[in-house]
Amino acid sequence: MSVTKTLDLKGLKCPLPVLKTRKALTTLQPGDRLEVLTTDPMAAIDIPHFCNEAGHHLIESSTSDTEGTFLLEKGDR
């Protein structure tokens, strides 16, 4: 499967990355993938937690001191 959409949220602070990720996922079909790019260090905690709570799958994540990349797959809910 490939990335369906990329969401560049660099420069946004908590809670905006999670809120915008949630909104973007509503436009996708179950199984579609969303790549999320962030600079907010809290996204490394918030996005995995959101996926767990909302029934989406965190396929892959990588973070550094300045950036984070998250690959999500929309769940069935």
DSSP file (Angstrom, degrees, kcal/mol; ACC not computed):
  #  RESIDUE AA STRUCTURE BP1 BP2  ACC     N-H-->O    O-->H-N    N-H-->O    O-->H-N    TCO  KAPPA ALPHA  PHI   PSI    X-CA   Y-CA   Z-CA
    1    1 A M              0   0    0      0, 0.0     2,-0.2     0, 0.0    31,-0.0   0.000 360.0 360.0 360.0 150.4    0.0    0.0    0.0
    2    2 A S        -     0   0    0      1,-0.1    31,-0.5    31,-0.0     2,-0.3  -0.696 360.0 -78.9-115.5 170.6    1.1    3.5   -0.6
    3    3 A V        -     0   0    0     -2,-0.2    31,-0.2     1,-0.2     3,-0.1  -0.511  34.0-166.4 -68.5 129.3    0.5    6.8    1.1
    4    4 A T  S    S+     0   0    0     29,-1.9     2,-0.3     1,-0.3    30,-0.2   0.839  71.3   1.8 -83.1 -37.3   -2.9    8.2    0.2
    5    5 A K  E     -a   34   0A   0     28,-1.4    30,-2.7     2,-0.0     2,-0.4  -0.996  60.0-143.0-152.2 146.9   -2.2   11.7    1.5
    6    6 A T  E     -a   35   0A   0     -2,-0.3     2,-0.6    28,-0.2    30,-0.2  -0.963  13.0-161.3-114.1 133.6    0.6   13.7    3.2
    7    7 A L  E     -a   36   0A   0     28,-3.4    30,-2.7    -2,-0.4     2,-0.9  -0.946   4.1-157.4-118.0 110.9   -0.3   16.2    5.9
    8    8 A D  E     +a   37   0A   0     -2,-0.6    30,-0.1    28,-0.2    28,-0.1  -0.783  24.4 160.9 -92.7 105.7    2.4   18.8    6.6
    9    9 A L    >   +     0   0    0     28,-2.9     3,-1.8    -2,-0.9    30,-0.5   0.055  19.1 146.8-111.7  22.4    1.8   20.1   10.1
   10   10 A K  T 3   +     0   0    0      1,-0.2     3,-0.1    28,-0.2    28,-0.1  -0.365  66.5  24.8 -62.4 136.3    5.3   21.5   10.7
   11   11 A G  T 3  S+     0   0    0      1,-0.3     2,-0.3    -2,-0.1    -1,-0.2   0.228  93.5 118.3  94.1 -13.1    5.2   24.7   12.9
   12   12 A L    <   -     0   0    0     -3,-1.8    27,-0.4    28,-0.0    -1,-0.3  -0.670  52.0-145.7 -89.5 143.3    1.9   23.8   14.6
   13   13 A K    >   -     0   0    0     -2,-0.3     3,-2.0     1,-0.1    27,-0.0  -0.698  40.1 -40.2-105.8 158.0    1.8   23.3   18.4
   14   14 A C  T 3  S+     0   0    0      1,-0.3    -1,-0.1    -2,-0.3    29,-0.0  -0.252 120.5  20.3 -51.4 133.6   -0.3   20.9   20.5
   15   15 A P  T 3> S+     0   0    0      0, 0.0     4,-2.1     0, 0.0     3,-0.5  -0.953 110.6  72.9 -99.4   8.8   -3.2   20.2   20.2
   16   16 A L  H <> S+     0   0    0     -3,-2.0     4,-2.9     1,-0.2     5,-0.3   0.852  91.0  57.7 -58.6 -41.0   -3.4   21.3   16.5
   17   17 A P  H  > S+     0   0    0      0, 0.0     4,-1.8     0, 0.0    -1,-0.2   0.928 112.2  41.4 -57.0 -43.1   -1.4   18.4   15.0
   18   18 A V  H  > S+     0   0    0     -3,-0.5     4,-2.7     2,-0.2    -2,-0.2   0.913 115.1  50.7 -69.9 -41.4   -3.8   15.8   16.5
   19   19 A L  H  X S+     0   0    0     -4,-2.1     4,-2.0     1,-0.2    -1,-0.2   0.917 113.6  44.2 -62.6 -43.1   -6.9   17.8   15.6
   20   20 A K  H  X S+     0   0    0     -4,-2.9     4,-2.3     2,-0.2    -1,-0.2   0.838 112.2  53.4 -71.8 -32.1   -5.8   18.3   12.0
   21   21 A T  H  X S+     0   0    0     -4,-1.8     4,-2.2    -5,-0.3    -2,-0.2   0.934 108.8  49.6 -64.8 -45.9   -4.8   14.6   11.8
   22   22 A R  H  X S+     0   0    0     -4,-2.7     4,-1.1     1,-0.2    -2,-0.2   0.925 112.0  48.1 -57.2 -46.0   -8.3   13.6   13.0
   23   23 A K  H  < S+     0   0    0     -4,-2.0     3,-0.5     1,-0.2     4,-0.5   0.908 110.7  50.8 -63.5 -42.8  -10.0   15.9   10.5
   24   24 A A  H >< S+     0   0    0     -4,-2.3     3,-1.2     1,-0.2     4,-0.3   0.873 105.5  56.6 -64.4 -36.8   -7.8   14.6    7.6
   25   25 A L  H >< S+     0   0    0     -4,-2.2     3,-1.3     1,-0.3    -1,-0.2   0.788  95.0  66.2 -66.4 -26.5   -8.6   11.0    8.5
   26   26 A T  T 3< S+     0   0    0     -4,-1.1    -1,-0.3    -3,-0.5    -2,-0.2   0.735  98.0  54.5 -67.3 -19.4  -12.3   11.7    8.1
   27   27 A T  T <  S+     0   0    0     -3,-1.2    -1,-0.3    -4,-0.5     2,-0.2   0.515  99.7  79.4 -89.3  -5.6  -11.8   12.3    4.4
   28   28 A L  S <  S-     0   0    0     -3,-1.3     3,-0.1    -4,-0.3     6,-0.0  -0.602  77.6-119.5-103.5 162.4  -10.1    8.9    3.9
   29   29 A Q    >   -     0   0    0     -2,-0.2     3,-2.4     1,-0.1    45,-0.3  -0.654  47.4 -80.8 -93.2 153.2  -11.5    5.3    3.5
   30   30 A P  T 3  S+     0   0    0      0, 0.0    45,-0.2     0, 0.0    -1,-0.1  -0.301 121.1  26.8 -53.2 134.0  -10.6    2.5    5.9
   31   31 A G  T 3  S+     0   0    0     43,-2.4    44,-0.1     1,-0.4    45,-0.1   0.146  90.7 126.4  94.9 -18.5   -7.2    1.1    4.9
   32   32 A D    <   -     0   0    0     -3,-2.4    42,-2.8    43,-0.1    -1,-0.4  -0.379  55.3-130.2 -68.5 152.7   -6.0    4.4    3.4
   33   33 A R  E     - B   0  73A   0    -31,-0.5   -29,-1.9    40,-0.2   -28,-1.4  -0.856  16.9-164.2-112.8 144.0   -2.7    5.7    4.7
   34   34 A L  E     -aB   5  72A   0     38,-2.6    38,-3.1    -2,-0.4     2,-0.5  -0.991   7.8-153.3-126.9 125.5   -1.9    9.2    5.9
   35   35 A E  E     -aB   6  71A   0    -30,-2.7   -28,-3.4    -2,-0.4     2,-0.5  -0.879  15.0-163.2 -97.1 126.6    1.7   10.5    6.3
   36   36 A V  E     -aB   7  70A   0     34,-3.1    34,-2.4    -2,-0.5     2,-0.5  -0.950   4.3-163.3-116.1 126.6    1.9   13.2    9.0
   37   37 A L  E     +aB   8  69A   0    -30,-2.7   -28,-2.9    -2,-0.5     2,-0.3  -0.930  19.9 168.0-109.8 128.6    4.9   15.6    9.3
   38   38 A T  E     - B   0  68A   0     30,-2.8    30,-2.4    -2,-0.5   -28,-0.2  -0.889  37.9-167.3-136.4 164.0    5.3   17.5   12.5
   39   39 A T        +     0   0    0    -30,-0.5   -29,-0.1   -27,-0.4    -1,-0.1   0.362  64.0 105.3-123.8  -6.3    7.8   19.7   14.4
   40   40 A D    >   -     0   0    0    -28,-0.3     3,-1.7   -31,-0.2     4,-0.4  -0.665  63.1-148.9 -78.5 119.6    5.9   19.6   17.8
   41   41 A P  T >  S+     0   0    0      0, 0.0     3,-1.1     0, 0.0     4,-0.2   0.788  94.8  64.1 -60.4 -27.1    7.7   17.3   20.2
   42   42 A M  T >> S+     0   0    0      1,-0.2     4,-3.1     2,-0.2     3,-1.5   0.697  83.2  77.0 -70.1 -18.2    4.4   16.4   21.9
   43   43 A A  H <> S+     0   0    0     -3,-1.7     4,-2.1     1,-0.3    -1,-0.2   0.811  82.3  66.8 -61.2 -28.8    3.2   14.8   18.6
   44   44 A A  H <4 S+     0   0    0     -3,-1.1    -1,-0.3    -4,-0.4    -2,-0.2   0.747 115.2  28.6 -64.1 -22.7    5.4   11.8   19.5
   45   45 A I  H <> S+     0   0    0     -3,-1.5     4,-1.7    -4,-0.2    -2,-0.2   0.804 122.4  49.7 -98.7 -46.3    3.1   11.1   22.4
   46   46 A D  H  X S+     0   0    0     -4,-3.1     4,-2.7     1,-0.2    -3,-0.2   0.891 107.3  50.1 -67.6 -44.0   -0.2   12.6   21.1
   47   47 A I  H  X S+     0   0    0     -4,-2.1     4,-2.5     2,-0.2     5,-0.2   0.939 112.2  45.8 -68.5 -46.9   -0.5   10.9   17.7
   48   48 A P  H  > S+     0   0    0      0, 0.0     4,-2.3     0, 0.0    -1,-0.2   0.917 114.8  49.7 -59.9 -39.4    0.2    7.3   18.8
   49   49 A H  H  X S+     0   0    0     -4,-1.7     4,-2.4     2,-0.2    -2,-0.2   0.928 110.3  50.0 -63.4 -44.6   -2.3    7.9   21.7
   50   50 A F  H  X S+     0   0    0     -4,-2.7     4,-2.7     1,-0.2     6,-0.3   0.927 110.2  50.5 -58.5 -46.1   -4.9    9.3   19.3
   51   51 A C  H  X>S+     0   0    0     -4,-2.5     5,-1.8     1,-0.2     4,-1.2   0.922 111.1  48.6 -59.2 -44.7   -4.5    6.3   17.0
   52   52 A N  H  <5S+     0   0    0     -4,-2.3     3,-0.3     1,-0.2    -1,-0.2   0.917 116.1  42.6 -61.8 -44.8   -4.9    3.8   19.9
   53   53 A E  H  <5S+     0   0    0     -4,-2.4    -2,-0.2     1,-0.2    -1,-0.2   0.840 118.3  43.9 -72.0 -34.3   -8.0    5.6   21.2
   54   54 A A  H  <5S-     0   0    0     -4,-2.7    -1,-0.2    -5,-0.2    -2,-0.2   0.497 112.2-110.5 -94.7  -4.6   -9.7    6.1   17.8
   55   55 A G  T  <5S+     0   0    0     -4,-1.2    21,-0.3     1,-0.3    22,-0.3   0.693  71.9 132.8  85.2  18.8   -9.0    2.7   16.3
   56   56 A H      < -     0   0    0     -5,-1.8     2,-0.5    -6,-0.3    -1,-0.3  -0.595  54.6-117.9 -96.8 165.3   -6.4    3.7   13.7
   57   57 A H  E     -C   73   0A   0     16,-2.8    16,-2.7    -2,-0.2     2,-1.0  -0.905   7.9-147.8-111.1 125.8   -3.1    2.0   13.1
   58   58 A L  E     +C   72   0A   0     -2,-0.5    14,-0.2    14,-0.2     3,-0.1  -0.810  21.9 177.3 -87.1 105.2    0.3    3.6   13.6
   59   59 A I  E     -     0   0A   0     12,-2.4     2,-0.3    -2,-1.0    -1,-0.2   0.890  61.8  -9.0 -77.6 -42.1    2.3    1.8   10.9
   60   60 A E  E     -C   71   0A   0     11,-1.4    11,-3.2     2,-0.0     2,-0.3  -0.992  58.8-176.4-157.8 146.4    5.6    3.6   11.4
   61   61 A S  E     -C   70   0A   0     -2,-0.3     2,-0.3     9,-0.2     9,-0.2  -0.995   2.1-178.9-147.1 148.0    7.0    6.6   13.2
   62   62 A S  E     -C   69   0A   0      7,-2.3     7,-2.9    -2,-0.3     2,-0.3  -0.985   8.0-177.3-144.8 137.2   10.3    8.3   13.4
   63   63 A T  E     +C   68   0A   0     -2,-0.3     5,-0.2     5,-0.2     2,-0.2  -0.963   6.5 178.3-134.2 151.2   11.3   11.3   15.5
   64   64 A S        -     0   0    0      3,-2.8    -2,-0.0    -2,-0.3     0, 0.0  -0.672  54.7 -80.2-130.5-171.3   14.3   13.5   15.9
   65   65 A D  S    S+     0   0    0     -2,-0.2     3,-0.1     1,-0.2   -26,-0.0   0.759 128.6  22.8 -65.2 -23.4   15.0   16.6   18.0
   66   66 A T  S    S+     0   0    0      1,-0.2     2,-0.3   -26,-0.1    -1,-0.2   0.628 121.8  33.9-120.6 -18.2   13.3   18.8   15.5
   67   67 A E        -     0   0    0    -57,-0.1    -3,-2.8   -26,-0.0     2,-0.4  -0.964  50.0-160.3-143.8 156.1   10.9   16.7   13.4
   68   68 A G  E     -BC  38  63A   0    -30,-2.4   -30,-2.8    -2,-0.3     2,-0.4  -0.995   2.8-165.4-135.6 144.4    8.5   13.7   13.5
   69   69 A T  E     -BC  37  62A   0     -7,-2.9    -7,-2.3    -2,-0.4     2,-0.4  -0.998  10.2-175.8-129.0 129.0    7.1   11.6   10.7
   70   70 A F  E     -BC  36  61A   0    -34,-2.4   -34,-3.1    -2,-0.4     2,-0.6  -0.988  14.0-157.2-129.3 131.8    4.1    9.3   11.3
   71   71 A L  E     -BC  35  60A   0    -11,-3.2   -12,-2.4    -2,-0.4   -11,-1.4  -0.941  21.6-176.5-109.7 116.3    2.5    6.8    8.9
   72   72 A L  E     -BC  34  58A   0    -38,-3.1   -38,-2.6    -2,-0.6     2,-0.5  -0.818  18.5-153.0-113.5 149.4   -1.1    6.0    9.9
   73   73 A E  E     -BC  33  57A   0    -16,-2.7   -16,-2.8    -2,-0.3   -40,-0.2  -0.991  29.5-117.1-119.7 127.8   -3.6    3.7    8.4
   74   74 A K        -     0   0    0    -42,-2.8   -43,-2.4    -2,-0.5   -18,-0.1  -0.406  31.1-140.8 -65.6 131.5   -7.3    4.5    8.9
   75   75 A G        -     0   0    0    -45,-0.2   -19,-0.2    -2,-0.1   -43,-0.1  -0.119  26.2 -97.0 -81.8-175.2   -9.1    2.0   10.9
   76   76 A D              0   0    0    -21,-0.3   -20,-0.1     1,-0.2   -21,-0.1   0.635 360.0 360.0 -80.6 -15.5  -12.7    0.7   10.4
   77   77 A R              0   0    0    -22,-0.3    -1,-0.2   -23,-0.2   -21,-0.1   0.491 360.0 360.0 -77.0 360.0  -14.3    3.0   12.9
